[in-house]
């Protein structure tokens, strides 16, 4: 049993992320940012990647594993991504 945490589709949707097509063994979620696009990729091995495309450039913010939802929310704040439930959620 894995002790790693990955955010649920419901939580990502509540944060404004929308699921997009992805290669096998991955789930991709994106949302617009103030100056580009924020993307979270979840992998079957419990790893995740945060990517941000800004003005045509891809910035890699984080790749690794997390232990809890609290750590996930802290990570989002550290890369300056909103970590709150969107309007109407």
DRENZADO-421727 format. One record per atom (N, C-alpha, C, O): residue in three letters; atom name; x, y, z. Coordinates in Angstrom, 2 decimals. Example, Ala and Ser with C-alpha at 12.3 -4.5 7.8 and 13.67 -1.06 7.14 Angstrom:
@code = ala	site = N	X = 13.19	Y = -5.69	Z = 7.80
@code = ala	site = CA	X = 12.30	Y = -4.50	Z = 7.80
@code = ala	site = C	X = 13.20	Y = -3.30	Z = 7.80
@code = ala	site = O	X = 14.24	Y = -3.32	Z = 8.46
@code = ser	site = N	X = 12.85	Y = -2.25	Z = 7.08
@code = ser	site = CA	X = 13.67	Y = -1.06	Z = 7.14
@code = ser	site = C	X = 12.90	Y = 0.03	Z = 7.87
@code = ser	site = O	X = 13.41	Y = 1.14	Z = 8.04
REM end
This chain:
@code = unk	site = N	X = 0.84	Y = -1.19	Z = 0.00
@code = unk	site = CA	X = 0.00	Y = 0.00	Z = 0.00
@code = unk	site = C	X = 0.88	Y = 1.24	Z = 0.00
@code = unk	site = O	X = 1.84	Y = 1.33	Z = 0.76
@code = unk	site = N	X = 0.54	Y = 2.19	Z = -0.84
@code = unk	site = CA	X = 1.31	Y = 3.42	Z = -0.99
@code = unk	site = C	X = 0.98	Y = 4.41	Z = 0.12
@code = unk	site = O	X = -0.18	Y = 4.54	Z = 0.52
@code = unk	site = N	X = 2.01	Y = 5.11	Z = 0.60
@code = unk	site = CA	X = 1.78	Y = 6.15	Z = 1.59
@code = unk	site = C	X = 1.83	Y = 7.53	Z = 0.95
@code = unk	site = O	X = 1.80	Y = 8.55	Z = 1.65
@code = unk	site = N	X = 1.90	Y = 7.57	Z = -0.37
@code = unk	site = CA	X = 1.94	Y = 8.84	Z = -1.09
@code = unk	site = C	X = 0.52	Y = 9.35	Z = -1.34
@code = unk	site = O	X = -0.43	Y = 8.57	Z = -1.41
@code = unk	site = N	X = 0.42	Y = 10.65	Z = -1.46
@code = unk	site = CA	X = -0.87	Y = 11.31	Z = -1.69
@code = unk	site = C	X = -0.93	Y = 11.87	Z = -3.10
@code = unk	site = O	X = 0.05	Y = 12.42	Z = -3.60
@code = unk	site = N	X = -2.08	Y = 11.71	Z = -3.75
@code = unk	site = CA	X = -2.38	Y = 12.41	Z = -4.98
@code = unk	site = C	X = -3.75	Y = 13.05	Z = -4.81
@code = unk	site = O	X = -4.66	Y = 12.43	Z = -4.27
@code = unk	site = N	X = -3.89	Y = 14.29	Z = -5.27
@code = unk	site = CA	X = -5.19	Y = 14.96	Z = -5.14
@code = unk	site = C	X = -6.25	Y = 14.24	Z = -5.96
@code = unk	site = O	X = -5.96	Y = 13.71	Z = -7.04
@code = unk	site = N	X = -7.47	Y = 14.22	Z = -5.46
@code = unk	site = CA	X = -8.57	Y = 13.58	Z = -6.18
@code = unk	site = C	X = -9.04	Y = 14.46	Z = -7.33
@code = unk	site = O	X = -8.80	Y = 15.66	Z = -7.35
@code = unk	site = N	X = -9.70	Y = 13.83	Z = -8.29
@code = unk	site = CA	X = -10.29	Y = 14.58	Z = -9.41
@code = unk	site = C	X = -11.27	Y = 15.61	Z = -8.89
@code = unk	site = O	X = -11.36	Y = 16.71	Z = -9.44
@code = unk	site = N	X = -12.01	Y = 15.28	Z = -7.84
@code = unk	site = CA	X = -12.99	Y = 16.20	Z = -7.27
@code = unk	site = C	X = -12.32	Y = 17.44	Z = -6.69
@code = unk	site = O	X = -12.81	Y = 18.55	Z = -6.87
@code = unk	site = N	X = -11.21	Y = 17.25	Z = -5.99
@code = unk	site = CA	X = -10.50	Y = 18.40	Z = -5.41
@code = unk	site = C	X = -9.92	Y = 19.27	Z = -6.52
@code = unk	site = O	X = -10.03	Y = 20.50	Z = -6.47
@code = unk	site = N	X = -9.31	Y = 18.65	Z = -7.52
@code = unk	site = CA	X = -8.75	Y = 19.44	Z = -8.63
@code = unk	site = C	X = -9.84	Y = 20.20	Z = -9.36
@code = unk	site = O	X = -9.65	Y = 21.36	Z = -9.73
@code = unk	site = N	X = -10.99	Y = 19.56	Z = -9.57
@code = unk	site = CA	X = -12.12	Y = 20.25	Z = -10.21
@code = unk	site = C	X = -12.58	Y = 21.44	Z = -9.35
@code = unk	site = O	X = -12.88	Y = 22.51	Z = -9.88
@code = unk	site = N	X = -12.63	Y = 21.24	Z = -8.03
@code = unk	site = CA	X = -13.03	Y = 22.33	Z = -7.13
@code = unk	site = C	X = -12.04	Y = 23.50	Z = -7.19
@code = unk	site = O	X = -12.43	Y = 24.64	Z = -6.98
@code = unk	site = N	X = -10.76	Y = 23.21	Z = -7.48
@code = unk	site = CA	X = -9.74	Y = 24.25	Z = -7.62
@code = unk	site = C	X = -9.77	Y = 24.89	Z = -9.01
@code = unk	site = O	X = -8.98	Y = 25.79	Z = -9.30
@code = unk	site = N	X = -10.67	Y = 24.41	Z = -9.88
@code = unk	site = CA	X = -10.79	Y = 25.00	Z = -11.21
@code = unk	site = C	X = -10.06	Y = 24.27	Z = -12.32
@code = unk	site = O	X = -10.03	Y = 24.75	Z = -13.45
@code = unk	site = N	X = -9.47	Y = 23.12	Z = -12.01
@code = unk	site = CA	X = -8.77	Y = 22.34	Z = -13.03
@code = unk	site = C	X = -9.76	Y = 21.49	Z = -13.81
@code = unk	site = O	X = -10.75	Y = 20.99	Z = -13.27
@code = unk	site = N	X = -9.49	Y = 21.33	Z = -15.10
@code = unk	site = CA	X = -10.30	Y = 20.52	Z = -16.01
@code = unk	site = C	X = -9.43	Y = 19.39	Z = -16.52
@code = unk	site = O	X = -8.26	Y = 19.59	Z = -16.85
@code = unk	site = N	X = -10.00	Y = 18.18	Z = -16.60
@code = unk	site = CA	X = -9.22	Y = 17.03	Z = -17.07
@code = unk	site = C	X = -9.11	Y = 17.06	Z = -18.59
@code = unk	site = O	X = -10.07	Y = 17.37	Z = -19.30
@code = unk	site = N	X = -7.91	Y = 16.73	Z = -19.07
@code = unk	site = CA	X = -7.62	Y = 16.67	Z = -20.50
@code = unk	site = C	X = -7.10	Y = 15.28	Z = -20.85
@code = unk	site = O	X = -6.70	Y = 14.52	Z = -19.97
@code = unk	site = N	X = -7.10	Y = 14.96	Z = -22.14
@code = unk	site = CA	X = -6.56	Y = 13.69	Z = -22.61
@code = unk	site = C	X = -5.09	Y = 13.58	Z = -22.20
@code = unk	site = O	X = -4.37	Y = 14.58	Z = -22.16
@code = unk	site = N	X = -4.66	Y = 12.36	Z = -21.92
@code = unk	site = CA	X = -3.29	Y = 12.13	Z = -21.50
@code = unk	site = C	X = -2.85	Y = 10.74	Z = -21.96
@code = unk	site = O	X = -3.68	Y = 9.88	Z = -22.22
@code = unk	site = N	X = -1.54	Y = 10.54	Z = -22.05
@code = unk	site = CA	X = -1.04	Y = 9.21	Z = -22.38
@code = unk	site = C	X = -1.43	Y = 8.19	Z = -21.30
@code = unk	site = O	X = -1.82	Y = 8.58	Z = -20.20
@code = unk	site = N	X = -1.32	Y = 6.90	Z = -21.60
@code = unk	site = CA	X = -1.62	Y = 5.88	Z = -20.58
@code = unk	site = C	X = -0.81	Y = 6.10	Z = -19.31
@code = unk	site = O	X = 0.33	Y = 6.58	Z = -19.36
@code = unk	site = N	X = -1.40	Y = 5.75	Z = -18.19
@code = unk	site = CA	X = -0.79	Y = 5.82	Z = -16.86
@code = unk	site = C	X = -0.56	Y = 7.25	Z = -16.38
@code = unk	site = O	X = 0.23	Y = 7.49	Z = -15.47
@code = unk	site = N	X = -1.28	Y = 8.23	Z = -16.99
@code = unk	site = CA	X = -1.23	Y = 9.62	Z = -16.56
@code = unk	site = C	X = -2.63	Y = 10.20	Z = -16.54
@code = unk	site = O	X = -3.51	Y = 9.76	Z = -17.28
@code = unk	site = N	X = -2.83	Y = 11.19	Z = -15.69
@code = unk	site = CA	X = -4.05	Y = 12.01	Z = -15.71
@code = unk	site = C	X = -3.58	Y = 13.46	Z = -15.72
@code = unk	site = O	X = -2.76	Y = 13.85	Z = -14.89
@code = unk	site = N	X = -4.10	Y = 14.26	Z = -16.67
@code = unk	site = CA	X = -3.69	Y = 15.66	Z = -16.80
@code = unk	site = C	X = -4.87	Y = 16.58	Z = -16.50
@code = unk	site = O	X = -5.98	Y = 16.37	Z = -16.98
@code = unk	site = N	X = -4.59	Y = 17.59	Z = -15.72
@code = unk	site = CA	X = -5.59	Y = 18.60	Z = -15.35
@code = unk	site = C	X = -4.97	Y = 19.97	Z = -15.56
@code = unk	site = O	X = -3.82	Y = 20.19	Z = -15.18
@code = unk	site = N	X = -5.71	Y = 20.89	Z = -16.18
@code = unk	site = CA	X = -5.20	Y = 22.24	Z = -16.41
@code = unk	site = C	X = -6.24	Y = 23.29	Z = -16.06
@code = unk	site = O	X = -7.44	Y = 23.02	Z = -16.00
@code = unk	site = N	X = -5.75	Y = 24.51	Z = -15.82
@code = unk	site = CA	X = -6.61	Y = 25.67	Z = -15.62
@code = unk	site = C	X = -5.84	Y = 26.89	Z = -16.09
@code = unk	site = O	X = -4.60	Y = 26.90	Z = -16.06
@code = unk	site = N	X = -6.57	Y = 27.92	Z = -16.51
@code = unk	site = CA	X = -5.87	Y = 29.15	Z = -16.91
@code = unk	site = C	X = -5.29	Y = 29.87	Z = -15.69
@code = unk	site = O	X = -5.84	Y = 29.79	Z = -14.59
@code = unk	site = N	X = -4.19	Y = 30.54	Z = -15.91
@code = unk	site = CA	X = -3.61	Y = 31.38	Z = -14.86
@code = unk	site = C	X = -3.66	Y = 32.83	Z = -15.33
@code = unk	site = O	X = -4.15	Y = 33.10	Z = -16.43
@code = unk	site = N	X = -3.18	Y = 33.74	Z = -14.53
@code = unk	site = CA	X = -3.20	Y = 35.16	Z = -14.90
@code = unk	site = C	X = -2.41	Y = 35.43	Z = -16.18
@code = unk	site = O	X = -2.73	Y = 36.35	Z = -16.93
@code = unk	site = N	X = -1.37	Y = 34.62	Z = -16.44
@code = unk	site = CA	X = -0.54	Y = 34.88	Z = -17.62
@code = unk	site = C	X = -0.21	Y = 33.61	Z = -18.40
@code = unk	site = O	X = 0.77	Y = 33.59	Z = -19.15
@code = unk	site = N	X = -1.00	Y = 32.57	Z = -18.25
@code = unk	site = CA	X = -0.72	Y = 31.34	Z = -18.98
@code = unk	site = C	X = -1.63	Y = 30.20	Z = -18.59
@code = unk	site = O	X = -2.84	Y = 30.38	Z = -18.45
@code = unk	site = N	X = -1.05	Y = 29.03	Z = -18.42
@code = unk	site = CA	X = -1.80	Y = 27.81	Z = -18.12
@code = unk	site = C	X = -1.07	Y = 27.02	Z = -17.04
@code = unk	site = O	X = 0.14	Y = 26.81	Z = -17.13
@code = unk	site = N	X = -1.81	Y = 26.57	Z = -16.02
@code = unk	site = CA	X = -1.26	Y = 25.72	Z = -14.96
@code = unk	site = C	X = -1.73	Y = 24.30	Z = -15.21
@code = unk	site = O	X = -2.91	Y = 24.07	Z = -15.48
@code = unk	site = N	X = -0.81	Y = 23.34	Z = -15.12
@code = unk	site = CA	X = -1.13	Y = 21.95	Z = -15.38
@code = unk	site = C	X = -0.58	Y = 21.07	Z = -14.28
@code = unk	site = O	X = 0.55	Y = 21.26	Z = -13.82
@code = unk	site = N	X = -1.38	Y = 20.10	Z = -13.87
@code = unk	site = CA	X = -0.95	Y = 19.07	Z = -12.92
@code = unk	site = C	X = -1.06	Y = 17.74	Z = -13.65
@code = unk	site = O	X = -2.10	Y = 17.42	Z = -14.23
@code = unk	site = N	X = 0.02	Y = 16.96	Z = -13.61
@code = unk	site = CA	X = 0.02	Y = 15.62	Z = -14.20
@code = unk	site = C	X = 0.18	Y = 14.62	Z = -13.06
@code = unk	site = O	X = 1.14	Y = 14.69	Z = -12.29
@code = unk	site = N	X = -0.77	Y = 13.69	Z = -12.96
@code = unk	site = CA	X = -0.71	Y = 12.63	Z = -11.97
@code = unk	site = C	X = -0.28	Y = 11.35	Z = -12.67
@code = unk	site = O	X = -0.80	Y = 11.00	Z = -13.73
@code = unk	site = N	X = 0.66	Y = 10.64	Z = -12.08
@code = unk	site = CA	X = 1.19	Y = 9.41	Z = -12.65
@code = unk	site = C	X = 0.74	Y = 8.21	Z = -11.82
@code = unk	site = O	X = 0.50	Y = 8.33	Z = -10.62
@code = unk	site = N	X = 0.64	Y = 7.05	Z = -12.46
@code = unk	site = CA	X = 0.21	Y = 5.83	Z = -11.77
@code = unk	site = C	X = 1.14	Y = 5.42	Z = -10.64
@code = unk	site = O	X = 0.73	Y = 4.68	Z = -9.74
@code = unk	site = N	X = 2.40	Y = 5.87	Z = -10.67
@code = unk	site = CA	X = 3.35	Y = 5.50	Z = -9.61
@code = unk	site = C	X = 3.32	Y = 6.48	Z = -8.43
@code = unk	site = O	X = 4.25	Y = 6.50	Z = -7.62
@code = unk	site = N	X = 2.25	Y = 7.28	Z = -8.33
@code = unk	site = CA	X = 2.02	Y = 8.24	Z = -7.24
@code = unk	site = C	X = 2.85	Y = 9.51	Z = -7.34
@code = unk	site = O	X = 2.82	Y = 10.34	Z = -6.43
@code = unk	site = N	X = 3.60	Y = 9.68	Z = -8.41
@code = unk	site = CA	X = 4.33	Y = 10.92	Z = -8.60
@code = unk	site = C	X = 3.41	Y = 11.95	Z = -9.26
@code = unk	site = O	X = 2.43	Y = 11.58	Z = -9.91
@code = unk	site = N	X = 3.72	Y = 13.22	Z = -9.09
@code = unk	site = CA	X = 2.97	Y = 14.24	Z = -9.79
@code = unk	site = C	X = 3.91	Y = 15.35	Z = -10.24
@code = unk	site = O	X = 4.99	Y = 15.54	Z = -9.67
@code = unk	site = N	X = 3.49	Y = 16.07	Z = -11.27
@code = unk	site = CA	X = 4.26	Y = 17.17	Z = -11.82
@code = unk	site = C	X = 3.36	Y = 18.39	Z = -11.90
@code = unk	site = O	X = 2.20	Y = 18.29	Z = -12.30
@code = unk	site = N	X = 3.89	Y = 19.55	Z = -11.53
@code = unk	site = CA	X = 3.21	Y = 20.83	Z = -11.74
@code = unk	site = C	X = 3.97	Y = 21.55	Z = -12.84
@code = unk	site = O	X = 5.19	Y = 21.69	Z = -12.77
@code = unk	site = N	X = 3.25	Y = 22.01	Z = -13.84
@code = unk	site = CA	X = 3.83	Y = 22.74	Z = -14.97
@code = unk	site = C	X = 3.08	Y = 24.04	Z = -15.16
@code = unk	site = O	X = 1.87	Y = 24.10	Z = -14.94
@code = unk	site = N	X = 3.80	Y = 25.07	Z = -15.57
@code = unk	site = CA	X = 3.12	Y = 26.31	Z = -15.90
@code = unk	site = C	X = 3.68	Y = 26.85	Z = -17.21
@code = unk	site = O	X = 4.88	Y = 27.08	Z = -17.33
@code = unk	site = N	X = 2.79	Y = 27.05	Z = -18.17
@code = unk	site = CA	X = 3.17	Y = 27.65	Z = -19.45
@code = unk	site = C	X = 2.85	Y = 29.13	Z = -19.38
@code = unk	site = O	X = 1.71	Y = 29.52	Z = -19.14
@code = unk	site = N	X = 3.88	Y = 29.96	Z = -19.59
@code = unk	site = CA	X = 3.73	Y = 31.42	Z = -19.52
@code = unk	site = C	X = 4.36	Y = 32.02	Z = -20.76
@code = unk	site = O	X = 5.55	Y = 31.80	Z = -21.04
@code = unk	site = N	X = 3.57	Y = 32.77	Z = -21.51
@code = unk	site = CA	X = 4.05	Y = 33.44	Z = -22.71
@code = unk	site = C	X = 4.84	Y = 32.50	Z = -23.61
@code = unk	site = O	X = 5.91	Y = 32.84	Z = -24.11
@code = unk	site = N	X = 4.30	Y = 31.30	Z = -23.82
@code = unk	site = CA	X = 4.92	Y = 30.33	Z = -24.71
@code = unk	site = C	X = 6.09	Y = 29.56	Z = -24.14
@code = unk	site = O	X = 6.69	Y = 28.75	Z = -24.85
@code = unk	site = N	X = 6.43	Y = 29.79	Z = -22.89
@code = unk	site = CA	X = 7.53	Y = 29.06	Z = -22.25
@code = unk	site = C	X = 6.98	Y = 28.13	Z = -21.19
@code = unk	site = O	X = 6.06	Y = 28.48	Z = -20.45
@code = unk	site = N	X = 7.54	Y = 26.94	Z = -21.11
@code = unk	site = CA	X = 7.12	Y = 25.96	Z = -20.13
@code = unk	site = C	X = 8.03	Y = 26.04	Z = -18.92
@code = unk	site = O	X = 9.24	Y = 25.83	Z = -19.03
@code = unk	site = N	X = 7.45	Y = 26.32	Z = -17.75
@code = unk	site = CA	X = 8.20	Y = 26.40	Z = -16.50
@code = unk	site = C	X = 7.86	Y = 25.18	Z = -15.65
@code = unk	site = O	X = 6.69	Y = 24.95	Z = -15.36
@code = unk	site = N	X = 8.85	Y = 24.40	Z = -15.26
@code = unk	site = CA	X = 8.61	Y = 23.23	Z = -14.41
@code = unk	site = C	X = 8.70	Y = 23.68	Z = -12.97
@code = unk	site = O	X = 9.75	Y = 24.14	Z = -12.51
@code = unk	site = N	X = 7.62	Y = 23.56	Z = -12.26
@code = unk	site = CA	X = 7.58	Y = 24.04	Z = -10.88
@code = unk	site = C	X = 7.91	Y = 22.96	Z = -9.86
@code = unk	site = O	X = 8.54	Y = 23.23	Z = -8.84
@code = unk	site = N	X = 7.48	Y = 21.71	Z = -10.14
@code = unk	site = CA	X = 7.67	Y = 20.65	Z = -9.16
@code = unk	site = C	X = 7.48	Y = 19.30	Z = -9.82
@code = unk	site = O	X = 6.62	Y = 19.15	Z = -10.69
@code = unk	site = N	X = 8.27	Y = 18.32	Z = -9.41
@code = unk	site = CA	X = 8.02	Y = 16.92	Z = -9.77
@code = unk	site = C	X = 8.44	Y = 16.07	Z = -8.60
@code = unk	site = O	X = 9.56	Y = 16.20	Z = -8.10
@code = unk	site = N	X = 7.55	Y = 15.20	Z = -8.15
@code = unk	site = CA	X = 7.86	Y = 14.35	Z = -7.02
@code = unk	site = C	X = 6.62	Y = 13.72	Z = -6.42
@code = unk	site = O	X = 5.60	Y = 13.58	Z = -7.09
@code = unk	site = N	X = 6.72	Y = 13.35	Z = -5.16
@code = unk	site = CA	X = 5.62	Y = 12.71	Z = -4.44
@code = unk	site = C	X = 5.28	Y = 13.55	Z = -3.21
@code = unk	site = O	X = 6.13	Y = 14.26	Z = -2.67
@code = unk	site = N	X = 4.02	Y = 13.45	Z = -2.79
@code = unk	site = CA	X = 3.54	Y = 14.19	Z = -1.63
@code = unk	site = C	X = 2.99	Y = 13.23	Z = -0.59
@code = unk	site = O	X = 2.61	Y = 12.10	Z = -0.92
@code = unk	site = N	X = 2.94	Y = 13.67	Z = 0.66
@code = unk	site = CA	X = 2.47	Y = 12.82	Z = 1.74
@code = unk	site = C	X = 1.02	Y = 13.08	Z = 2.12
@code = unk	site = O	X = 0.37	Y = 12.20	Z = 2.69
@code = unk	site = N	X = 0.48	Y = 14.29	Z = 1.82
@code = unk	site = CA	X = -0.86	Y = 14.61	Z = 2.31
@code = unk	site = C	X = -1.48	Y = 15.74	Z = 1.50
@code = unk	site = O	X = -0.80	Y = 16.41	Z = 0.73
@code = unk	site = N	X = -2.79	Y = 15.93	Z = 1.68
@code = unk	site = CA	X = -3.46	Y = 17.06	Z = 1.04
@code = unk	site = C	X = -2.91	Y = 18.38	Z = 1.57
@code = unk	site = O	X = -2.78	Y = 19.35	Z = 0.81
@code = unk	site = N	X = -2.57	Y = 18.44	Z = 2.83
@code = unk	site = CA	X = -2.01	Y = 19.66	Z = 3.40
@code = unk	site = C	X = -0.69	Y = 20.01	Z = 2.70
@code = unk	site = O	X = -0.45	Y = 21.17	Z = 2.39
@code = unk	site = N	X = 0.15	Y = 19.01	Z = 2.44
@code = unk	site = CA	X = 1.40	Y = 19.25	Z = 1.74
@code = unk	site = C	X = 1.13	Y = 19.72	Z = 0.30
@code = unk	site = O	X = 1.85	Y = 20.58	Z = -0.21
@code = unk	site = N	X = 0.11	Y = 19.16	Z = -0.35
@code = unk	site = CA	X = -0.28	Y = 19.57	Z = -1.69
@code = unk	site = C	X = -0.68	Y = 21.04	Z = -1.70
@code = unk	site = O	X = -0.25	Y = 21.80	Z = -2.57
@code = unk	site = N	X = -1.50	Y = 21.45	Z = -0.73
@code = unk	site = CA	X = -1.94	Y = 22.85	Z = -0.66
@code = unk	site = C	X = -0.76	Y = 23.79	Z = -0.40
@code = unk	site = O	X = -0.70	Y = 24.88	Z = -0.97
@code = unk	site = N	X = 0.17	Y = 23.39	Z = 0.44
@code = unk	site = CA	X = 1.37	Y = 24.19	Z = 0.69
@code = unk	site = C	X = 2.20	Y = 24.32	Z = -0.58
@code = unk	site = O	X = 2.69	Y = 25.40	Z = -0.90
@code = unk	site = N	X = 2.34	Y = 23.22	Z = -1.31
@code = unk	site = CA	X = 3.09	Y = 23.24	Z = -2.57
@code = unk	site = C	X = 2.46	Y = 24.23	Z = -3.55
@code = unk	site = O	X = 3.17	Y = 25.02	Z = -4.17
@code = unk	site = N	X = 1.14	Y = 24.20	Z = -3.69
@code = unk	site = CA	X = 0.48	Y = 25.15	Z = -4.59
@code = unk	site = C	X = 0.76	Y = 26.59	Z = -4.18
@code = unk	site = O	X = 1.03	Y = 27.43	Z = -5.03
@code = unk	site = N	X = 0.72	Y = 26.86	Z = -2.89
@code = unk	site = CA	X = 1.01	Y = 28.22	Z = -2.42
@code = unk	site = C	X = 2.46	Y = 28.60	Z = -2.70
@code = unk	site = O	X = 2.75	Y = 29.75	Z = -3.04
@code = unk	site = N	X = 3.38	Y = 27.64	Z = -2.56
@code = unk	site = CA	X = 4.80	Y = 27.93	Z = -2.78
@code = unk	site = C	X = 5.08	Y = 28.30	Z = -4.23
@code = unk	site = O	X = 5.97	Y = 29.11	Z = -4.49
@code = unk	site = N	X = 4.34	Y = 27.73	Z = -5.17
@code = unk	site = CA	X = 4.54	Y = 28.09	Z = -6.58
@code = unk	site = C	X = 3.56	Y = 29.18	Z = -7.01
@code = unk	site = O	X = 3.42	Y = 29.46	Z = -8.20
@code = unk	site = N	X = 2.90	Y = 29.79	Z = -6.03
@code = unk	site = CA	X = 2.00	Y = 30.92	Z = -6.25
@code = unk	site = C	X = 0.77	Y = 30.55	Z = -7.08
@code = unk	site = O	X = 0.32	Y = 31.35	Z = -7.91
@code = unk	site = N	X = 0.25	Y = 29.35	Z = -6.87
@code = unk	site = CA	X = -0.99	Y = 28.93	Z = -7.51
@code = unk	site = C	X = -2.11	Y = 28.98	Z = -6.47
@code = unk	site = O	X = -1.89	Y = 28.54	Z = -5.34
@code = unk	site = N	X = -3.27	Y = 29.50	Z = -6.79
@code = unk	site = CA	X = -4.37	Y = 29.51	Z = -5.84
@code = unk	site = C	X = -4.68	Y = 28.10	Z = -5.35
@code = unk	site = O	X = -4.71	Y = 27.15	Z = -6.13
@code = unk	site = N	X = -4.90	Y = 27.97	Z = -4.05
@code = unk	site = CA	X = -5.18	Y = 26.67	Z = -3.44
@code = unk	site = C	X = -6.51	Y = 26.71	Z = -2.70
@code = unk	site = O	X = -6.65	Y = 26.13	Z = -1.62
@code = unk	site = N	X = -7.48	Y = 27.39	Z = -3.30
@code = unk	site = CA	X = -8.80	Y = 27.50	Z = -2.68
@code = unk	site = C	X = -9.83	Y = 26.91	Z = -3.63
@code = unk	site = O	X = -9.59	Y = 26.77	Z = -4.83
@code = unk	site = N	X = -10.97	Y = 26.59	Z = -3.07
@code = unk	site = CA	X = -12.09	Y = 26.09	Z = -3.86
@code = unk	site = C	X = -12.63	Y = 27.25	Z = -4.68
@code = unk	site = O	X = -12.80	Y = 28.36	Z = -4.16
@code = unk	site = N	X = -12.89	Y = 27.00	Z = -5.97
@code = unk	site = CA	X = -13.38	Y = 28.03	Z = -6.87
@code = unk	site = C	X = -14.80	Y = 28.47	Z = -6.54
@code = unk	site = O	X = -15.47	Y = 27.84	Z = -5.73
@code = unk	site = N	X = -15.27	Y = 29.54	Z = -7.17
@code = unk	site = CA	X = -16.62	Y = 30.05	Z = -6.93
@code = unk	site = C	X = -17.69	Y = 29.00	Z = -7.27
@code = unk	site = O	X = -17.56	Y = 28.26	Z = -8.24
@code = unk	site = N	X = -18.70	Y = 28.95	Z = -6.46
@code = unk	site = CA	X = -19.81	Y = 28.03	Z = -6.69
@code = unk	site = C	X = -19.54	Y = 26.59	Z = -6.31
@code = unk	site = O	X = -20.35	Y = 25.72	Z = -6.59
@code = unk	site = N	X = -18.39	Y = 26.33	Z = -5.66
@code = unk	site = CA	X = -18.05	Y = 24.96	Z = -5.29
@code = unk	site = C	X = -18.40	Y = 24.69	Z = -3.85
@code = unk	site = O	X = -18.19	Y = 23.59	Z = -3.36
REM end
